[in-house]
Amino acid sequence: MYYLYTHATPPLSQSVIRQWLTQLIIISTPQYAFSIAVGILSFLIILKPRTDAECRCRKCGYILKGISEPKCSECGEPI
């Protein structure tokens, strides 16, 4: 019995817990920052407006660059 009382693990102090939390935050912060940056970039790439949207047929999506008539050469939709 005496051995258990003298060699028991001491309770965790506030300073030890605070130190562990600080180390956890310092180690994990770059990972969170990287994940947030990748998420924002992915979101911006997905929402990037198409630059050639006005150069396509509204009906079939055919590219209208270089046509000679004011209608789609694929489906005949007037422009």
TIDRENZA-494927 format. One record per residue: x, y, z of N, C-alpha, C in turn; residue number from 1. Coordinates in nm, 4 decimals. Example, Ala and Ser with C-alpha at 12.3 -4.5 7.8 and 13.67 -1.06 7.14 Angstrom:
REM residues 2
@n.x = 1.3190	n.y = -0.5690	n.z = 0.7800	ca.x = 1.2300	ca.y = -0.4500	ca.z = 0.7800	c.x = 1.3200	c.y = -0.3300	c.z = 0.7800	i = 1
@n.x = 1.2850	n.y = -0.2250	n.z = 0.7080	ca.x = 1.3670	ca.y = -0.1060	ca.z = 0.7140	c.x = 1.2900	c.y = 0.0030	c.z = 0.7870	i = 2
//
This chain:
REM residues 79
@n.x = 0.0810	n.y = -0.1188	n.z = 0.0000	ca.x = 0.0000	ca.y = 0.0000	ca.z = 0.0000	c.x = 0.0858	c.y = 0.1257	c.z = 0.0000	i = 1
@n.x = 0.1898	n.y = 0.1223	n.z = 0.0772	ca.x = 0.2749	ca.y = 0.2391	ca.z = 0.0850	c.x = 0.3342	c.y = 0.2716	c.z = -0.0519	i = 2
@n.x = 0.3692	n.y = 0.1689	n.z = -0.1304	ca.x = 0.4298	ca.y = 0.1884	ca.z = -0.2626	c.x = 0.3330	c.y = 0.2623	c.z = -0.3542	i = 3
@n.x = 0.2050	n.y = 0.2284	n.z = -0.3503	ca.x = 0.1081	ca.y = 0.2935	ca.z = -0.4367	c.x = 0.0938	c.y = 0.4417	c.z = -0.4042	i = 4
@n.x = 0.0988	n.y = 0.4759	n.z = -0.2791	ca.x = 0.0828	ca.y = 0.6167	ca.z = -0.2414	c.x = 0.2064	c.y = 0.6989	c.z = -0.2761	i = 5
@n.x = 0.3221	n.y = 0.6400	n.z = -0.2653	ca.x = 0.4432	ca.y = 0.7171	ca.z = -0.2900	c.x = 0.4830	c.y = 0.7211	c.z = -0.4369	i = 6
@n.x = 0.4398	n.y = 0.6237	n.z = -0.5184	ca.x = 0.4812	ca.y = 0.6177	ca.z = -0.6579	c.x = 0.3653	c.y = 0.6390	c.z = -0.7549	i = 7
@n.x = 0.2585	n.y = 0.6881	n.z = -0.7085	ca.x = 0.1457	ca.y = 0.7148	ca.z = -0.7981	c.x = 0.1796	c.y = 0.8343	c.z = -0.8864	i = 8
@n.x = 0.1215	n.y = 0.8362	n.z = -1.0042	ca.x = 0.1482	ca.y = 0.9491	ca.z = -1.0939	c.x = 0.0829	c.y = 1.0737	c.z = -1.0369	i = 9
@n.x = 0.1532	n.y = 1.1832	n.z = -1.0416	ca.x = 0.0966	ca.y = 1.3061	ca.z = -0.9868	c.x = -0.0141	c.y = 1.3585	c.z = -1.0778	i = 10
@n.x = -0.1079	n.y = 1.4297	n.z = -1.0232	ca.x = -0.2131	ca.y = 1.4866	ca.z = -1.1071	c.x = -0.1544	c.y = 1.5900	c.z = -1.2019	i = 11
@n.x = -0.2161	n.y = 1.6033	n.z = -1.3164	ca.x = -0.1675	ca.y = 1.6995	ca.z = -1.4150	c.x = -0.1931	c.y = 1.8409	c.z = -1.3665	i = 12
@n.x = -0.0914	n.y = 1.9209	n.z = -1.3742	ca.x = -0.1068	ca.y = 2.0592	ca.z = -1.3304	c.x = -0.1573	c.y = 2.1436	c.z = -1.4472	i = 13
@n.x = -0.2022	n.y = 2.2614	n.z = -1.4162	ca.x = -0.2531	ca.y = 2.3527	ca.z = -1.5187	c.x = -0.1423	c.y = 2.3904	c.z = -1.6166	i = 14
@n.x = -0.0200	n.y = 2.4062	n.z = -1.5671	ca.x = 0.0896	ca.y = 2.4473	ca.z = -1.6553	c.x = 0.1243	c.y = 2.3379	c.z = -1.7558	i = 15
@n.x = 0.1189	n.y = 2.2113	n.z = -1.7147	ca.x = 0.1475	ca.y = 2.1013	ca.z = -1.8063	c.x = 0.0403	c.y = 2.0935	c.z = -1.9142	i = 16
@n.x = -0.0844	n.y = 2.1057	n.z = -1.8759	ca.x = -0.1936	ca.y = 2.1018	ca.z = -1.9723	c.x = -0.1831	c.y = 2.2203	c.z = -2.0684	i = 17
@n.x = -0.1536	n.y = 2.3382	n.z = -2.0160	ca.x = -0.1387	ca.y = 2.4577	ca.z = -2.0989	c.x = -0.0228	c.y = 2.4399	c.z = -2.1975	i = 18
@n.x = 0.0865	n.y = 2.3788	n.z = -2.1532	ca.x = 0.2016	ca.y = 2.3564	ca.z = -2.2393	c.x = 0.1657	c.y = 2.2578	c.z = -2.3516	i = 19
@n.x = 0.0945	n.y = 2.1514	n.z = -2.3198	ca.x = 0.0542	ca.y = 2.0543	ca.z = -2.4218	c.x = -0.0380	c.y = 2.1187	c.z = -2.5254	i = 20
@n.x = -0.1333	n.y = 2.1987	n.z = -2.4788	ca.x = -0.2246	ca.y = 2.2658	ca.z = -2.5708	c.x = -0.1511	c.y = 2.3648	c.z = -2.6603	i = 21
@n.x = -0.0559	n.y = 2.4363	n.z = -2.6046	ca.x = 0.0230	ca.y = 2.5308	ca.z = -2.6837	c.x = 0.1019	c.y = 2.4579	c.z = -2.7918	i = 22
@n.x = 0.1631	n.y = 2.3469	n.z = -2.7563	ca.x = 0.2379	ca.y = 2.2698	ca.z = -2.8552	c.x = 0.1449	c.y = 2.2143	c.z = -2.9624	i = 23
@n.x = 0.0286	n.y = 2.1694	n.z = -2.9244	ca.x = -0.0673	ca.y = 2.1169	ca.z = -3.0203	c.x = -0.1111	c.y = 2.2260	c.z = -3.1180	i = 24
@n.x = -0.1375	n.y = 2.3448	n.z = -3.0685	ca.x = -0.1791	ca.y = 2.4557	ca.z = -3.1543	c.x = -0.0665	c.y = 2.4952	c.z = -3.2489	i = 25
@n.x = 0.0563	n.y = 2.5010	n.z = -3.1989	ca.x = 0.1695	ca.y = 2.5402	ca.z = -3.2825	c.x = 0.1936	c.y = 2.4366	c.z = -3.3920	i = 26
@n.x = 0.1799	n.y = 2.3102	n.z = -3.3614	ca.x = 0.2044	ca.y = 2.2049	ca.z = -3.4590	c.x = 0.0910	c.y = 2.1977	c.z = -3.5607	i = 27
@n.x = -0.0319	n.y = 2.2127	n.z = -3.5176	ca.x = -0.1451	ca.y = 2.1917	ca.z = -3.6077	c.x = -0.1860	c.y = 2.3162	c.z = -3.6854	i = 28
@n.x = -0.1424	n.y = 2.4350	n.z = -3.6463	ca.x = -0.1820	ca.y = 2.5573	ca.z = -3.7150	c.x = -0.1404	c.y = 2.5585	c.z = -3.8622	i = 29
@n.x = -0.0167	n.y = 2.5210	n.z = -3.8994	ca.x = 0.0169	ca.y = 2.5198	ca.z = -4.0424	c.x = -0.0696	c.y = 2.4231	c.z = -4.1232	i = 30
@n.x = -0.1086	n.y = 2.3128	n.z = -4.0641	ca.x = -0.1940	ca.y = 2.2179	ca.z = -4.1352	c.x = -0.3312	c.y = 2.2782	c.z = -4.1613	i = 31
@n.x = -0.3866	n.y = 2.3482	n.z = -4.0625	ca.x = -0.5162	ca.y = 2.4122	ca.z = -4.0818	c.x = -0.5064	c.y = 2.5233	c.z = -4.1844	i = 32
@n.x = -0.3989	n.y = 2.6014	n.z = -4.1789	ca.x = -0.3810	ca.y = 2.7106	ca.z = -4.2746	c.x = -0.3694	c.y = 2.6561	c.z = -4.4165	i = 33
@n.x = -0.2965	n.y = 2.5482	n.z = -4.4340	ca.x = -0.2832	ca.y = 2.4876	ca.z = -4.5666	c.x = -0.4175	c.y = 2.4352	c.z = -4.6161	i = 34
@n.x = -0.4933	n.y = 2.3703	n.z = -4.5305	ca.x = -0.6239	ca.y = 2.3177	ca.z = -4.5691	c.x = -0.7204	c.y = 2.4293	c.z = -4.6070	i = 35
@n.x = -0.7200	n.y = 2.5369	n.z = -4.5320	ca.x = -0.8071	ca.y = 2.6503	ca.z = -4.5634	c.x = -0.7666	c.y = 2.7134	c.z = -4.6952	i = 36
@n.x = -0.6361	n.y = 2.7284	n.z = -4.7194	ca.x = -0.5881	ca.y = 2.7876	ca.z = -4.8448	c.x = -0.6268	c.y = 2.7015	c.z = -4.9638	i = 37
@n.x = -0.6132	n.y = 2.5706	n.z = -4.9523	ca.x = -0.6513	ca.y = 2.4803	ca.z = -5.0618	c.x = -0.8021	c.y = 2.4881	c.z = -5.0866	i = 38
@n.x = -0.8809	n.y = 2.4955	n.z = -4.9817	ca.x = -1.0257	ca.y = 2.5077	ca.z = -4.9979	c.x = -1.0659	c.y = 2.6363	c.z = -5.0674	i = 39
@n.x = -1.0045	n.y = 2.7476	n.z = -5.0284	ca.x = -1.0371	ca.y = 2.8769	ca.z = -5.0911	c.x = -0.9965	c.y = 2.8766	c.z = -5.2376	i = 40
@n.x = -0.8759	n.y = 2.8273	n.z = -5.2690	ca.x = -0.8324	ca.y = 2.8227	ca.z = -5.4081	c.x = -0.9219	c.y = 2.7328	c.z = -5.4926	i = 41
@n.x = -0.9617	n.y = 2.6194	n.z = -5.4400	ca.x = -1.0519	ca.y = 2.5309	ca.z = -5.5132	c.x = -1.1856	c.y = 2.5987	c.z = -5.5396	i = 42
@n.x = -1.2360	n.y = 2.6674	n.z = -5.4399	ca.x = -1.3630	ca.y = 2.7381	ca.z = -5.4545	c.x = -1.3527	c.y = 2.8458	c.z = -5.5617	i = 43
@n.x = -1.2418	n.y = 2.9219	n.z = -5.5627	ca.x = -1.2244	ca.y = 3.0268	ca.z = -5.6620	c.x = -1.2069	c.y = 2.9703	c.z = -5.8031	i = 44
@n.x = -1.1388	n.y = 2.8585	n.z = -5.8151	ca.x = -1.1206	ca.y = 2.7975	ca.z = -5.9469	c.x = -1.2535	c.y = 2.7469	c.z = -6.0007	i = 45
@n.x = -1.3353	n.y = 2.6889	n.z = -5.9157	ca.x = -1.4649	ca.y = 2.6370	ca.z = -5.9596	c.x = -1.5562	c.y = 2.7516	c.z = -6.0014	i = 46
@n.x = -1.5531	n.y = 2.8626	n.z = -5.9275	ca.x = -1.6420	ca.y = 2.9747	ca.z = -5.9567	c.x = -1.5853	c.y = 3.0733	c.z = -6.0593	i = 47
@n.x = -1.4681	n.y = 3.0436	n.z = -6.1145	ca.x = -1.4062	ca.y = 3.1336	ca.z = -6.2120	c.x = -1.4985	c.y = 3.1474	c.z = -6.3340	i = 48
@n.x = -1.5319	n.y = 3.2701	n.z = -6.3722	ca.x = -1.6213	ca.y = 3.2869	ca.z = -6.4870	c.x = -1.5514	c.y = 3.2453	c.z = -6.6161	i = 49
@n.x = -1.6290	n.y = 3.1859	n.z = -6.7041	ca.x = -1.5741	ca.y = 3.1453	ca.z = -6.8330	c.x = -1.5525	c.y = 3.2688	c.z = -6.9178	i = 50
@n.x = -1.4359	n.y = 3.2798	n.z = -6.9763	ca.x = -1.4045	ca.y = 3.3973	ca.z = -7.0569	c.x = -1.4636	c.y = 3.3882	c.z = -7.1966	i = 51
@n.x = -1.4931	n.y = 3.2686	n.z = -7.2416	ca.x = -1.5463	ca.y = 3.2538	ca.z = -7.3762	c.x = -1.6965	c.y = 3.2239	c.z = -7.3765	i = 52
@n.x = -1.7677	n.y = 3.2634	n.z = -7.2709	ca.x = -1.9106	ca.y = 3.2324	ca.z = -7.2623	c.x = -1.9890	c.y = 3.3004	c.z = -7.3733	i = 53
@n.x = -1.9486	n.y = 3.4197	n.z = -7.4152	ca.x = -2.0222	ca.y = 3.4893	ca.z = -7.5192	c.x = -1.9894	c.y = 3.4346	c.z = -7.6583	i = 54
@n.x = -1.8890	n.y = 3.3501	n.z = -7.6699	ca.x = -1.8474	ca.y = 3.2962	ca.z = -7.7986	c.x = -1.9032	c.y = 3.1567	c.z = -7.8233	i = 55
@n.x = -2.0007	n.y = 3.1147	n.z = -7.7475	ca.x = -2.0604	ca.y = 2.9818	ca.z = -7.7649	c.x = -2.2092	c.y = 2.9940	c.z = -7.7943	i = 56
@n.x = -2.2611	n.y = 2.8947	n.z = -7.8627	ca.x = -2.4042	ca.y = 2.8894	ca.z = -7.8924	c.x = -2.4801	c.y = 2.8621	c.z = -7.7630	i = 57
@n.x = -2.5912	n.y = 2.9341	n.z = -7.7435	ca.x = -2.6706	ca.y = 2.9140	ca.z = -7.6217	c.x = -2.7424	c.y = 2.7796	c.z = -7.6223	i = 58
@n.x = -2.7705	n.y = 2.7269	n.z = -7.7396	ca.x = -2.8473	ca.y = 2.6030	ca.z = -7.7481	c.x = -2.7585	c.y = 2.4786	c.z = -7.7378	i = 59
@n.x = -2.6511	n.y = 2.4747	n.z = -7.8183	ca.x = -2.5703	ca.y = 2.3525	ca.z = -7.8232	c.x = -2.4301	c.y = 2.3673	c.z = -7.7654	i = 60
@n.x = -2.3850	n.y = 2.4912	n.z = -7.7398	ca.x = -2.2530	ca.y = 2.5122	ca.z = -7.6828	c.x = -2.1404	c.y = 2.5123	c.z = -7.7841	i = 61
@n.x = -2.1719	n.y = 2.5130	n.z = -7.9124	ca.x = -2.0709	ca.y = 2.5144	ca.z = -8.0178	c.x = -1.9943	c.y = 2.6472	c.z = -8.0144	i = 62
@n.x = -1.8636	n.y = 2.6432	n.z = -8.0347	ca.x = -1.7823	ca.y = 2.7650	ca.z = -8.0338	c.x = -1.8093	c.y = 2.8420	c.z = -8.1628	i = 63
@n.x = -1.8461	n.y = 2.9700	n.z = -8.1480	ca.x = -1.8888	ca.y = 3.0504	ca.z = -8.2620	c.x = -1.7788	c.y = 3.1392	c.z = -8.3190	i = 64
@n.x = -1.6563	n.y = 3.1211	n.z = -8.2839	ca.x = -1.5479	ca.y = 3.2040	ca.z = -8.3364	c.x = -1.5249	c.y = 3.1710	c.z = -8.4843	i = 65
@n.x = -1.5132	n.y = 3.2748	n.z = -8.5628	ca.x = -1.4795	ca.y = 3.2583	ca.z = -8.7032	c.x = -1.5951	c.y = 3.2203	c.z = -8.7934	i = 66
@n.x = -1.7193	n.y = 3.2360	n.z = -8.7488	ca.x = -1.8323	ca.y = 3.2029	ca.z = -8.8356	c.x = -1.8604	c.y = 3.3203	c.z = -8.9290	i = 67
@n.x = -1.9194	n.y = 3.2899	n.z = -9.0452	ca.x = -1.9474	ca.y = 3.3946	ca.z = -9.1428	c.x = -2.0939	c.y = 3.4379	c.z = -9.1411	i = 68
@n.x = -2.1810	n.y = 3.3547	n.z = -9.0920	ca.x = -2.3236	ca.y = 3.3864	ca.z = -9.0864	c.x = -2.3658	c.y = 3.4097	c.z = -8.9415	i = 69
@n.x = -2.4713	n.y = 3.4908	n.z = -8.9195	ca.x = -2.5173	ca.y = 3.5158	ca.z = -8.7812	c.x = -2.6044	c.y = 3.4034	c.z = -8.7261	i = 70
@n.x = -2.5609	n.y = 3.2802	n.z = -8.7429	ca.x = -2.6299	ca.y = 3.1643	ca.z = -8.6851	c.x = -2.5278	c.y = 3.0558	c.z = -8.6566	i = 71
@n.x = -2.5644	n.y = 2.9661	n.z = -8.5680	ca.x = -2.4761	ca.y = 2.8559	ca.z = -8.5298	c.x = -2.4647	c.y = 2.7592	c.z = -8.6473	i = 72
@n.x = -2.3436	n.y = 2.7251	n.z = -8.6848	ca.x = -2.3252	ca.y = 2.6324	ca.z = -8.7955	c.x = -2.3508	c.y = 2.4879	c.z = -8.7535	i = 73
@n.x = -2.3656	n.y = 2.4630	n.z = -8.6269	ca.x = -2.3916	ca.y = 2.3263	ca.z = -8.5790	c.x = -2.5414	c.y = 2.2963	c.z = -8.5704	i = 74
@n.x = -2.6172	n.y = 2.3866	n.z = -8.5076	ca.x = -2.7598	ca.y = 2.3595	ca.z = -8.4867	c.x = -2.8521	c.y = 2.4583	c.z = -8.5589	i = 75
@n.x = -2.7971	n.y = 2.5681	n.z = -8.6132	ca.x = -2.8789	ca.y = 2.6648	ca.z = -8.6856	c.x = -2.9452	c.y = 2.7705	c.z = -8.5991	i = 76
@n.x = -2.9148	n.y = 2.7749	n.z = -8.4718	ca.x = -2.9734	ca.y = 2.8738	ca.z = -8.3795	c.x = -2.9266	c.y = 3.0134	c.z = -8.4183	i = 77
@n.x = -3.0192	n.y = 3.1097	n.z = -8.4378	ca.x = -2.9757	ca.y = 3.2459	ca.z = -8.4704	c.x = -2.9071	c.y = 3.3108	c.z = -8.3506	i = 78
@n.x = -2.8103	n.y = 3.3915	n.z = -8.3799	ca.x = -2.7307	ca.y = 3.4569	ca.z = -8.2747	c.x = -2.7947	c.y = 3.5881	c.z = -8.2363	i = 79
//
